[in-house]
């Protein structure tokens, strides 16, 4: 595909945004058919371009997904560890406050 994804995106989103307006300005069935054909082609080109990107990069997408899953597990474990540390610190703080109260009395 010689056209850049950016150009395909621009045409697709422009036509999607202005489709009803452009159809409303058509004065003949032939004009409506041209607008509809351009819109249909832009949708197909856009979908094809995205599919091509994912197909060509399927291994990288799978690896990225696996990395995200692995990192999510590591982050969950780190959060559990952090929660345990907070619990310990809260216990030590409460114990320190109790000891201070006992010494002050």
Biopython code that builds the backbone (N, CA, C, O; Angstrom):
import numpy as np
from Bio.PDB.StructureBuilder import StructureBuilder

atoms = [
    (1, "UNK", "N", (0.857, -1.164, 0.000)),
    (1, "UNK", "CA", (0.000, 0.000, 0.000)),
    (1, "UNK", "C", (0.904, 1.229, 0.000)),
    (1, "UNK", "O", (1.690, 1.424, 0.927)),
    (2, "UNK", "N", (0.796, 2.037, -1.013)),
    (2, "UNK", "CA", (1.695, 3.173, -1.144)),
    (2, "UNK", "C", (1.242, 4.370, -0.313)),
    (2, "UNK", "O", (2.051, 5.238, 0.014)),
    (3, "UNK", "N", (-0.024, 4.422, 0.024)),
    (3, "UNK", "CA", (-0.540, 5.553, 0.791)),
    (3, "UNK", "C", (-0.205, 5.365, 2.266)),
    (3, "UNK", "O", (-0.282, 4.254, 2.790)),
    (4, "UNK", "N", (0.166, 6.454, 2.931)),
    (4, "UNK", "CA", (0.539, 6.350, 4.340)),
    (4, "UNK", "C", (-0.702, 6.140, 5.211)),
    (4, "UNK", "O", (-1.815, 6.515, 4.842)),
    (5, "UNK", "N", (-0.479, 5.535, 6.365)),
    (5, "UNK", "CA", (-1.574, 5.330, 7.306)),
    (5, "UNK", "C", (-2.157, 6.675, 7.731)),
    (5, "UNK", "O", (-3.365, 6.795, 7.933)),
    (6, "UNK", "N", (-1.308, 7.673, 7.867)),
    (6, "UNK", "CA", (-1.782, 9.004, 8.256)),
    (6, "UNK", "C", (-2.770, 9.555, 7.231)),
    (6, "UNK", "O", (-3.807, 10.099, 7.608)),
    (7, "UNK", "N", (-2.462, 9.421, 5.939)),
    (7, "UNK", "CA", (-3.355, 9.903, 4.886)),
    (7, "UNK", "C", (-4.667, 9.111, 4.889)),
    (7, "UNK", "O", (-5.744, 9.681, 4.716)),
    (8, "UNK", "N", (-4.565, 7.797, 5.088)),
    (8, "UNK", "CA", (-5.766, 6.956, 5.152)),
    (8, "UNK", "C", (-6.626, 7.366, 6.338)),
    (8, "UNK", "O", (-7.845, 7.485, 6.216)),
    (9, "UNK", "N", (-5.985, 7.583, 7.494)),
    (9, "UNK", "CA", (-6.706, 8.036, 8.692)),
    (9, "UNK", "C", (-7.406, 9.360, 8.452)),
    (9, "UNK", "O", (-8.577, 9.524, 8.793)),
    (10, "UNK", "N", (-6.682, 10.307, 7.863)),
    (10, "UNK", "CA", (-7.265, 11.631, 7.626)),
    (10, "UNK", "C", (-8.503, 11.541, 6.746)),
    (10, "UNK", "O", (-9.533, 12.138, 7.059)),
    (11, "UNK", "N", (-8.407, 10.806, 5.658)),
    (11, "UNK", "CA", (-9.548, 10.674, 4.760)),
    (11, "UNK", "C", (-10.706, 9.970, 5.458)),
    (11, "UNK", "O", (-11.856, 10.399, 5.365)),
    (12, "UNK", "N", (-10.390, 8.890, 6.153)),
    (12, "UNK", "CA", (-11.425, 8.115, 6.846)),
    (12, "UNK", "C", (-12.168, 8.972, 7.864)),
    (12, "UNK", "O", (-13.398, 9.019, 7.862)),
    (13, "UNK", "N", (-11.419, 9.650, 8.738)),
    (13, "UNK", "CA", (-12.075, 10.427, 9.787)),
    (13, "UNK", "C", (-12.791, 11.662, 9.227)),
    (13, "UNK", "O", (-13.827, 12.069, 9.752)),
    (14, "UNK", "N", (-12.245, 12.252, 8.173)),
    (14, "UNK", "CA", (-12.926, 13.391, 7.530)),
    (14, "UNK", "C", (-14.260, 12.934, 6.949)),
    (14, "UNK", "O", (-15.295, 13.557, 7.187)),
    (15, "UNK", "N", (-14.231, 11.844, 6.185)),
    (15, "UNK", "CA", (-15.463, 11.357, 5.578)),
    (15, "UNK", "C", (-16.456, 10.887, 6.639)),
    (15, "UNK", "O", (-17.659, 11.113, 6.506)),
    (16, "UNK", "N", (-15.964, 10.239, 7.683)),
    (16, "UNK", "CA", (-16.844, 9.774, 8.751)),
    (16, "UNK", "C", (-17.514, 10.955, 9.447)),
    (16, "UNK", "O", (-18.705, 10.911, 9.755)),
    (17, "UNK", "N", (-16.748, 11.997, 9.688)),
    (17, "UNK", "CA", (-17.267, 13.178, 10.383)),
    (17, "UNK", "C", (-18.261, 13.951, 9.519)),
    (17, "UNK", "O", (-19.250, 14.475, 10.030)),
    (18, "UNK", "N", (-18.004, 14.023, 8.218)),
    (18, "UNK", "CA", (-18.803, 14.870, 7.329)),
    (18, "UNK", "C", (-19.724, 14.090, 6.395)),
    (18, "UNK", "O", (-20.307, 14.677, 5.483)),
    (19, "UNK", "N", (-19.866, 12.803, 6.596)),
    (19, "UNK", "CA", (-20.653, 11.962, 5.690)),
    (19, "UNK", "C", (-22.083, 12.484, 5.526)),
    (19, "UNK", "O", (-22.533, 12.695, 4.400)),
    (20, "UNK", "N", (-22.796, 12.694, 6.623)),
    (20, "UNK", "CA", (-24.192, 13.140, 6.540)),
    (20, "UNK", "C", (-24.305, 14.498, 5.868)),
    (20, "UNK", "O", (-25.212, 14.729, 5.068)),
    (21, "UNK", "N", (-23.388, 15.387, 6.191)),
    (21, "UNK", "CA", (-23.386, 16.724, 5.574)),
    (21, "UNK", "C", (-23.171, 16.618, 4.063)),
    (21, "UNK", "O", (-23.866, 17.264, 3.279)),
    (22, "UNK", "N", (-22.201, 15.796, 3.670)),
    (22, "UNK", "CA", (-21.911, 15.642, 2.242)),
    (22, "UNK", "C", (-23.081, 14.985, 1.520)),
    (22, "UNK", "O", (-23.426, 15.389, 0.410)),
    (23, "UNK", "N", (-23.696, 13.976, 2.138)),
    (23, "UNK", "CA", (-24.856, 13.331, 1.513)),
    (23, "UNK", "C", (-26.010, 14.323, 1.386)),
    (23, "UNK", "O", (-26.749, 14.295, 0.401)),
    (24, "UNK", "N", (-26.166, 15.189, 2.370)),
    (24, "UNK", "CA", (-27.239, 16.190, 2.332)),
    (24, "UNK", "C", (-27.057, 17.215, 1.224)),
    (24, "UNK", "O", (-28.035, 17.793, 0.748)),
    (25, "UNK", "N", (-25.831, 17.444, 0.814)),
    (25, "UNK", "CA", (-25.551, 18.426, -0.239)),
    (25, "UNK", "C", (-25.650, 17.829, -1.647)),
    (25, "UNK", "O", (-25.646, 18.556, -2.641)),
    (26, "UNK", "N", (-25.738, 16.512, -1.718)),
    (26, "UNK", "CA", (-25.845, 15.862, -3.030)),
    (26, "UNK", "C", (-27.188, 16.213, -3.659)),
    (26, "UNK", "O", (-28.221, 16.226, -2.990)),
    (27, "UNK", "N", (-27.153, 16.495, -4.952)),
    (27, "UNK", "CA", (-28.382, 16.864, -5.658)),
    (27, "UNK", "C", (-28.883, 15.746, -6.558)),
    (27, "UNK", "O", (-30.010, 15.796, -7.050)),
    (28, "UNK", "N", (-28.050, 14.742, -6.773)),
    (28, "UNK", "CA", (-28.453, 13.626, -7.632)),
    (28, "UNK", "C", (-28.065, 12.307, -6.977)),
    (28, "UNK", "O", (-27.221, 12.246, -6.083)),
    (29, "UNK", "N", (-28.708, 11.273, -7.456)),
    (29, "UNK", "CA", (-28.374, 9.931, -6.959)),
    (29, "UNK", "C", (-26.941, 9.575, -7.322)),
    (29, "UNK", "O", (-26.264, 8.867, -6.575)),
    (30, "UNK", "N", (-26.475, 10.067, -8.474)),
    (30, "UNK", "CA", (-25.097, 9.784, -8.899)),
    (30, "UNK", "C", (-24.099, 10.410, -7.929)),
    (30, "UNK", "O", (-23.080, 9.798, -7.610)),
    (31, "UNK", "N", (-24.382, 11.614, -7.460)),
    (31, "UNK", "CA", (-23.496, 12.273, -6.491)),
    (31, "UNK", "C", (-23.498, 11.507, -5.166)),
    (31, "UNK", "O", (-22.453, 11.311, -4.547)),
    (32, "UNK", "N", (-24.687, 11.079, -4.745)),
    (32, "UNK", "CA", (-24.778, 10.296, -3.510)),
    (32, "UNK", "C", (-23.980, 8.999, -3.627)),
    (32, "UNK", "O", (-23.322, 8.568, -2.680)),
    (33, "UNK", "N", (-24.053, 8.395, -4.799)),
    (33, "UNK", "CA", (-23.316, 7.152, -5.021)),
    (33, "UNK", "C", (-21.809, 7.388, -4.951)),
    (33, "UNK", "O", (-21.080, 6.552, -4.417)),
    (34, "UNK", "N", (-21.335, 8.512, -5.482)),
    (34, "UNK", "CA", (-19.903, 8.835, -5.423)),
    (34, "UNK", "C", (-19.466, 9.011, -3.971)),
    (34, "UNK", "O", (-18.450, 8.456, -3.554)),
    (35, "UNK", "N", (-20.238, 9.786, -3.200)),
    (35, "UNK", "CA", (-19.897, 10.018, -1.792)),
    (35, "UNK", "C", (-19.926, 8.695, -1.030)),
    (35, "UNK", "O", (-19.015, 8.397, -0.259)),
    (36, "UNK", "N", (-20.972, 7.909, -1.249)),
    (36, "UNK", "CA", (-21.092, 6.630, -0.557)),
    (36, "UNK", "C", (-19.954, 5.687, -0.933)),
    (36, "UNK", "O", (-19.416, 4.993, -0.070)),
    (37, "UNK", "N", (-19.584, 5.656, -2.201)),
    (37, "UNK", "CA", (-18.477, 4.807, -2.668)),
    (37, "UNK", "C", (-17.158, 5.246, -2.036)),
    (37, "UNK", "O", (-16.365, 4.413, -1.597)),
    (38, "UNK", "N", (-16.927, 6.564, -1.994)),
    (38, "UNK", "CA", (-15.691, 7.071, -1.374)),
    (38, "UNK", "C", (-15.650, 6.717, 0.105)),
    (38, "UNK", "O", (-14.609, 6.321, 0.629)),
    (39, "UNK", "N", (-16.796, 6.863, 0.778)),
    (39, "UNK", "CA", (-16.841, 6.544, 2.200)),
    (39, "UNK", "C", (-16.591, 5.053, 2.421)),
    (39, "UNK", "O", (-15.795, 4.680, 3.283)),
    (40, "UNK", "N", (-17.258, 4.209, 1.655)),
    (40, "UNK", "CA", (-17.084, 2.760, 1.774)),
    (40, "UNK", "C", (-15.637, 2.366, 1.519)),
    (40, "UNK", "O", (-15.084, 1.533, 2.237)),
    (41, "UNK", "N", (-15.019, 2.961, 0.501)),
    (41, "UNK", "CA", (-13.612, 2.676, 0.188)),
    (41, "UNK", "C", (-12.699, 3.139, 1.319)),
    (41, "UNK", "O", (-11.747, 2.444, 1.674)),
    (42, "UNK", "N", (-12.986, 4.308, 1.886)),
    (42, "UNK", "CA", (-12.126, 4.806, 2.966)),
    (42, "UNK", "C", (-12.216, 3.908, 4.196)),
    (42, "UNK", "O", (-11.215, 3.688, 4.877)),
    (43, "UNK", "N", (-13.412, 3.389, 4.483)),
    (43, "UNK", "CA", (-13.577, 2.470, 5.612)),
    (43, "UNK", "C", (-12.777, 1.190, 5.358)),
    (43, "UNK", "O", (-12.064, 0.709, 6.238)),
    (44, "UNK", "N", (-12.905, 0.647, 4.144)),
    (44, "UNK", "CA", (-12.171, -0.574, 3.794)),
    (44, "UNK", "C", (-10.661, -0.336, 3.842)),
    (44, "UNK", "O", (-9.929, -1.146, 4.410)),
    (45, "UNK", "N", (-10.190, 0.764, 3.254)),
    (45, "UNK", "CA", (-8.755, 1.073, 3.269)),
    (45, "UNK", "C", (-8.240, 1.206, 4.698)),
    (45, "UNK", "O", (-7.159, 0.716, 5.027)),
    (46, "UNK", "N", (-9.019, 1.870, 5.538)),
    (46, "UNK", "CA", (-8.631, 2.078, 6.931)),
    (46, "UNK", "C", (-8.545, 0.735, 7.660)),
    (46, "UNK", "O", (-7.560, 0.455, 8.343)),
    (47, "UNK", "N", (-9.574, -0.085, 7.511)),
    (47, "UNK", "CA", (-9.571, -1.406, 8.149)),
    (47, "UNK", "C", (-8.429, -2.275, 7.629)),
    (47, "UNK", "O", (-7.753, -2.954, 8.402)),
    (48, "UNK", "N", (-8.222, -2.248, 6.311)),
    (48, "UNK", "CA", (-7.131, -3.041, 5.716)),
    (48, "UNK", "C", (-5.770, -2.591, 6.241)),
    (48, "UNK", "O", (-4.909, -3.419, 6.538)),
    (49, "UNK", "N", (-5.580, -1.275, 6.355)),
    (49, "UNK", "CA", (-4.296, -0.753, 6.842)),
    (49, "UNK", "C", (-4.045, -1.190, 8.284)),
    (49, "UNK", "O", (-2.937, -1.602, 8.630)),
    (50, "UNK", "N", (-5.076, -1.098, 9.119)),
    (50, "UNK", "CA", (-4.911, -1.522, 10.516)),
    (50, "UNK", "C", (-4.661, -3.024, 10.611)),
    (50, "UNK", "O", (-3.811, -3.473, 11.380)),
    (51, "UNK", "N", (-5.405, -3.792, 9.827)),
    (51, "UNK", "CA", (-5.192, -5.244, 9.832)),
    (51, "UNK", "C", (-3.788, -5.600, 9.365)),
    (51, "UNK", "O", (-3.160, -6.508, 9.909)),
    (52, "UNK", "N", (-3.299, -4.887, 8.363)),
    (52, "UNK", "CA", (-1.947, -5.143, 7.853)),
    (52, "UNK", "C", (-0.909, -4.856, 8.941)),
    (52, "UNK", "O", (0.039, -5.620, 9.124)),
    (53, "UNK", "N", (-1.096, -3.765, 9.646)),
    (53, "UNK", "CA", (-0.159, -3.408, 10.719)),
    (53, "UNK", "C", (-0.128, -4.512, 11.774)),
    (53, "UNK", "O", (0.944, -4.949, 12.191)),
    (54, "UNK", "N", (-1.307, -4.959, 12.201)),
    (54, "UNK", "CA", (-1.342, -5.993, 13.233)),
    (54, "UNK", "C", (-0.840, -7.329, 12.711)),
    (54, "UNK", "O", (-0.189, -8.077, 13.441)),
    (55, "UNK", "N", (-1.139, -7.635, 11.449)),
    (55, "UNK", "CA", (-0.674, -8.905, 10.885)),
    (55, "UNK", "C", (0.845, -8.916, 10.773)),
    (55, "UNK", "O", (1.490, -9.904, 11.125)),
    (56, "UNK", "N", (1.415, -7.817, 10.282)),
    (56, "UNK", "CA", (2.871, -7.741, 10.122)),
    (56, "UNK", "C", (3.584, -7.720, 11.462)),
    (56, "UNK", "O", (4.745, -8.117, 11.559)),
    (57, "UNK", "N", (2.895, -7.262, 12.491)),
    (57, "UNK", "CA", (3.511, -7.137, 13.810)),
    (57, "UNK", "C", (2.881, -8.083, 14.823)),
    (57, "UNK", "O", (2.946, -7.837, 16.028)),
    (58, "UNK", "N", (2.277, -9.152, 14.347)),
    (58, "UNK", "CA", (1.557, -10.071, 15.235)),
    (58, "UNK", "C", (2.450, -10.599, 16.357)),
    (58, "UNK", "O", (2.036, -10.640, 17.515)),
    (59, "UNK", "N", (3.658, -10.998, 16.018)),
    (59, "UNK", "CA", (4.563, -11.532, 17.049)),
    (59, "UNK", "C", (4.888, -10.465, 18.090)),
    (59, "UNK", "O", (4.941, -10.748, 19.286)),
    (60, "UNK", "N", (5.103, -9.249, 17.627)),
    (60, "UNK", "CA", (5.411, -8.153, 18.557)),
    (60, "UNK", "C", (4.203, -7.825, 19.427)),
    (60, "UNK", "O", (4.355, -7.519, 20.610)),
    (61, "UNK", "N", (2.999, -7.888, 18.846)),
    (61, "UNK", "CA", (1.784, -7.620, 19.614)),
    (61, "UNK", "C", (1.589, -8.699, 20.680)),
    (61, "UNK", "O", (1.243, -8.392, 21.821)),
    (62, "UNK", "N", (1.807, -9.952, 20.312)),
    (62, "UNK", "CA", (1.684, -11.054, 21.274)),
    (62, "UNK", "C", (2.716, -10.901, 22.380)),
    (62, "UNK", "O", (2.401, -11.091, 23.554)),
    (63, "UNK", "N", (3.945, -10.561, 22.014)),
    (63, "UNK", "CA", (4.997, -10.385, 23.020)),
    (63, "UNK", "C", (4.671, -9.224, 23.955)),
    (63, "UNK", "O", (4.868, -9.320, 25.167)),
    (64, "UNK", "N", (4.175, -8.135, 23.394)),
    (64, "UNK", "CA", (3.787, -6.983, 24.210)),
    (64, "UNK", "C", (2.679, -7.357, 25.180)),
    (64, "UNK", "O", (2.710, -6.972, 26.349)),
    (65, "UNK", "N", (1.695, -8.115, 24.689)),
    (65, "UNK", "CA", (0.601, -8.566, 25.552)),
    (65, "UNK", "C", (1.140, -9.432, 26.679)),
    (65, "UNK", "O", (0.759, -9.257, 27.837)),
    (66, "UNK", "N", (2.019, -10.359, 26.350)),
    (66, "UNK", "CA", (2.605, -11.236, 27.372)),
    (66, "UNK", "C", (3.416, -10.439, 28.387)),
    (66, "UNK", "O", (3.361, -10.708, 29.587)),
    (67, "UNK", "N", (4.173, -9.451, 27.895)),
    (67, "UNK", "CA", (4.953, -8.601, 28.806)),
    (67, "UNK", "C", (4.037, -7.821, 29.739)),
    (67, "UNK", "O", (4.321, -7.683, 30.929)),
    (68, "UNK", "N", (2.931, -7.309, 29.189)),
    (68, "UNK", "CA", (1.988, -6.561, 30.022)),
    (68, "UNK", "C", (1.378, -7.452, 31.098)),
    (68, "UNK", "O", (1.229, -7.038, 32.247)),
    (69, "UNK", "N", (1.029, -8.667, 30.720)),
    (69, "UNK", "CA", (0.470, -9.610, 31.692)),
    (69, "UNK", "C", (1.497, -9.926, 32.778)),
    (69, "UNK", "O", (1.170, -9.933, 33.964)),
    (70, "UNK", "N", (2.733, -10.185, 32.370)),
    (70, "UNK", "CA", (3.796, -10.494, 33.336)),
    (70, "UNK", "C", (4.051, -9.309, 34.264)),
    (70, "UNK", "O", (4.203, -9.474, 35.475)),
    (71, "UNK", "N", (4.093, -8.125, 33.684)),
    (71, "UNK", "CA", (4.353, -6.938, 34.503)),
    (71, "UNK", "C", (3.187, -6.629, 35.426)),
    (71, "UNK", "O", (3.386, -6.111, 36.524)),
    (72, "UNK", "N", (1.978, -6.940, 34.992)),
    (72, "UNK", "CA", (0.821, -6.743, 35.854)),
    (72, "UNK", "C", (0.929, -7.638, 37.076)),
    (72, "UNK", "O", (0.644, -7.209, 38.193)),
    (73, "UNK", "N", (1.339, -8.880, 36.865)),
    (73, "UNK", "CA", (1.535, -9.796, 37.983)),
    (73, "UNK", "C", (2.607, -9.296, 38.935)),
    (73, "UNK", "O", (2.447, -9.374, 40.153)),
    (74, "UNK", "N", (3.698, -8.783, 38.383)),
    (74, "UNK", "CA", (4.782, -8.251, 39.212)),
    (74, "UNK", "C", (4.304, -7.023, 39.993)),
    (74, "UNK", "O", (4.657, -6.848, 41.159)),
    (75, "UNK", "N", (3.505, -6.182, 39.350)),
    (75, "UNK", "CA", (2.981, -4.992, 40.035)),
    (75, "UNK", "C", (2.021, -5.385, 41.162)),
    (75, "UNK", "O", (2.041, -4.780, 42.234)),
    (76, "UNK", "N", (1.185, -6.393, 40.922)),
    (76, "UNK", "CA", (0.276, -6.864, 41.967)),
    (76, "UNK", "C", (1.068, -7.388, 43.161)),
    (76, "UNK", "O", (0.720, -7.121, 44.311)),
    (77, "UNK", "N", (2.135, -8.135, 42.882)),
    (77, "UNK", "CA", (2.966, -8.674, 43.962)),
    (77, "UNK", "C", (3.629, -7.533, 44.736)),
    (77, "UNK", "O", (3.707, -7.576, 45.964)),
    (78, "UNK", "N", (4.103, -6.523, 44.022)),
    (78, "UNK", "CA", (4.737, -5.378, 44.678)),
    (78, "UNK", "C", (3.726, -4.629, 45.546)),
    (78, "UNK", "O", (4.059, -4.171, 46.639)),
    (79, "UNK", "N", (2.489, -4.507, 45.055)),
    (79, "UNK", "CA", (1.450, -3.849, 45.853)),
    (79, "UNK", "C", (1.146, -4.643, 47.113)),
    (79, "UNK", "O", (0.941, -4.059, 48.177)),
    (80, "UNK", "N", (1.114, -5.975, 47.007)),
    (80, "UNK", "CA", (0.897, -6.802, 48.187)),
    (80, "UNK", "C", (2.028, -6.617, 49.186)),
    (80, "UNK", "O", (1.790, -6.506, 50.389)),
    (81, "UNK", "N", (3.249, -6.583, 48.692)),
    (81, "UNK", "CA", (4.406, -6.355, 49.564)),
    (81, "UNK", "C", (4.311, -4.986, 50.229)),
    (81, "UNK", "O", (4.559, -4.851, 51.427)),
    (82, "UNK", "N", (3.950, -3.971, 49.443)),
    (82, "UNK", "CA", (3.809, -2.622, 49.996)),
    (82, "UNK", "C", (2.721, -2.578, 51.065)),
    (82, "UNK", "O", (2.883, -1.919, 52.092)),
    (83, "UNK", "N", (1.610, -3.280, 50.825)),
    (83, "UNK", "CA", (0.526, -3.316, 51.812)),
    (83, "UNK", "C", (0.981, -3.985, 53.098)),
    (83, "UNK", "O", (0.591, -3.566, 54.187)),
    (84, "UNK", "N", (1.807, -5.027, 52.983)),
    (84, "UNK", "CA", (2.339, -5.692, 54.172)),
    (84, "UNK", "C", (3.257, -4.742, 54.939)),
    (84, "UNK", "O", (3.226, -4.710, 56.170)),
    (85, "UNK", "N", (4.066, -3.975, 54.230)),
    (85, "UNK", "CA", (4.960, -3.013, 54.874)),
    (85, "UNK", "C", (4.143, -1.936, 55.590)),
    (85, "UNK", "O", (4.474, -1.538, 56.707)),
    (86, "UNK", "N", (3.077, -1.467, 54.942)),
    (86, "UNK", "CA", (2.208, -0.452, 55.563)),
    (86, "UNK", "C", (1.582, -1.021, 56.832)),
    (86, "UNK", "O", (1.501, -0.330, 57.847)),
    (87, "UNK", "N", (1.144, -2.264, 56.781)),
    (87, "UNK", "CA", (0.554, -2.904, 57.961)),
    (87, "UNK", "C", (1.573, -2.970, 59.095)),
    (87, "UNK", "O", (1.247, -2.674, 60.244)),
    (88, "UNK", "N", (2.792, -3.353, 58.774)),
    (88, "UNK", "CA", (3.857, -3.430, 59.787)),
    (88, "UNK", "C", (4.141, -2.042, 60.362)),
    (88, "UNK", "O", (4.264, -1.878, 61.576)),
    (89, "UNK", "N", (4.245, -1.044, 59.478)),
    (89, "UNK", "CA", (4.511, 0.318, 59.954)),
    (89, "UNK", "C", (3.368, 0.839, 60.820)),
    (89, "UNK", "O", (3.610, 1.509, 61.824)),
    (90, "UNK", "N", (2.136, 0.542, 60.445)),
    (90, "UNK", "CA", (0.987, 0.959, 61.260)),
    (90, "UNK", "C", (1.017, 0.289, 62.626)),
    (90, "UNK", "O", (0.703, 0.916, 63.637)),
    (91, "UNK", "N", (1.398, -0.989, 62.655)),
    (91, "UNK", "CA", (1.498, -1.720, 63.918)),
    (91, "UNK", "C", (2.601, -1.125, 64.796)),
    (91, "UNK", "O", (2.410, -0.932, 65.997)),
    (92, "UNK", "N", (3.751, -0.839, 64.190)),
    (92, "UNK", "CA", (4.860, -0.223, 64.936)),
    (92, "UNK", "C", (4.480, 1.162, 65.448)),
    (92, "UNK", "O", (4.829, 1.535, 66.568)),
    (93, "UNK", "N", (3.767, 1.921, 64.624)),
    (93, "UNK", "CA", (3.337, 3.262, 65.038)),
    (93, "UNK", "C", (2.371, 3.171, 66.217)),
    (93, "UNK", "O", (2.492, 3.912, 67.193)),
    (94, "UNK", "N", (1.412, 2.252, 66.112)),
    (94, "UNK", "CA", (0.455, 2.072, 67.205)),
    (94, "UNK", "C", (1.167, 1.623, 68.472)),
    (94, "UNK", "O", (0.851, 2.083, 69.569)),
    (95, "UNK", "N", (2.142, 0.711, 68.312)),
    (95, "UNK", "CA", (2.913, 0.245, 69.472)),
    (95, "UNK", "C", (3.726, 1.380, 70.080)),
    (95, "UNK", "O", (3.819, 1.495, 71.302)),
    (96, "UNK", "N", (4.305, 2.206, 69.242)),
    (96, "UNK", "CA", (5.078, 3.343, 69.742)),
    (96, "UNK", "C", (4.202, 4.341, 70.472)),
    (96, "UNK", "O", (4.600, 4.881, 71.504)),
    (97, "UNK", "N", (3.005, 4.590, 69.942)),
    (97, "UNK", "CA", (2.078, 5.509, 70.604)),
    (97, "UNK", "C", (1.610, 4.944, 71.937)),
    (97, "UNK", "O", (1.467, 5.680, 72.914)),
    (98, "UNK", "N", (1.370, 3.633, 71.977)),
    (98, "UNK", "CA", (0.967, 2.979, 73.221)),
    (98, "UNK", "C", (2.091, 3.080, 74.252)),
    (98, "UNK", "O", (1.841, 3.397, 75.416)),
    (99, "UNK", "N", (3.334, 2.809, 73.825)),
    (99, "UNK", "CA", (4.474, 2.906, 74.748)),
    (99, "UNK", "C", (4.638, 4.337, 75.247)),
    (99, "UNK", "O", (4.920, 4.547, 76.427)),
    (100, "UNK", "N", (4.464, 5.324, 74.368)),
    (100, "UNK", "CA", (4.583, 6.734, 74.769)),
    (100, "UNK", "C", (3.503, 7.069, 75.802)),
    (100, "UNK", "O", (3.775, 7.722, 76.809)),
    (101, "UNK", "N", (2.268, 6.609, 75.533)),
    (101, "UNK", "CA", (1.172, 6.879, 76.475)),
    (101, "UNK", "C", (1.463, 6.238, 77.841)),
    (101, "UNK", "O", (1.168, 6.830, 78.879)),
    (102, "UNK", "N", (2.050, 5.011, 77.837)),
    (102, "UNK", "CA", (2.353, 4.336, 79.092)),
    (102, "UNK", "C", (3.460, 5.065, 79.849)),
    (102, "UNK", "O", (3.426, 5.146, 81.077)),
    (103, "UNK", "N", (4.438, 5.593, 79.119)),
    (103, "UNK", "CA", (5.535, 6.314, 79.769)),
    (103, "UNK", "C", (5.096, 7.688, 80.284)),
    (103, "UNK", "O", (5.632, 8.199, 81.268)),
    (104, "UNK", "N", (4.126, 8.263, 79.609)),
    (104, "UNK", "CA", (3.642, 9.585, 80.025)),
    (104, "UNK", "C", (2.748, 9.492, 81.259)),
    (104, "UNK", "O", (2.509, 10.504, 81.918)),
    (105, "UNK", "N", (2.254, 8.305, 81.583)),
    (105, "UNK", "CA", (1.357, 8.185, 82.728)),
    (105, "UNK", "C", (2.067, 7.762, 83.961)),
    (105, "UNK", "O", (1.444, 7.616, 85.013)),
]
sb = StructureBuilder()
sb.init_structure("model")
sb.init_model(0)
sb.init_chain("A")
sb.init_seg("    ")
for serial, (resi, resn, name, xyz) in enumerate(atoms, 1):
    if name == "N":
        sb.init_residue(resn, " ", resi, " ")
    sb.init_atom(name, np.array(xyz, "f"), 0.0, 1.0, " ", f" {name:<3s}", serial, name[0])
structure = sb.get_structure()
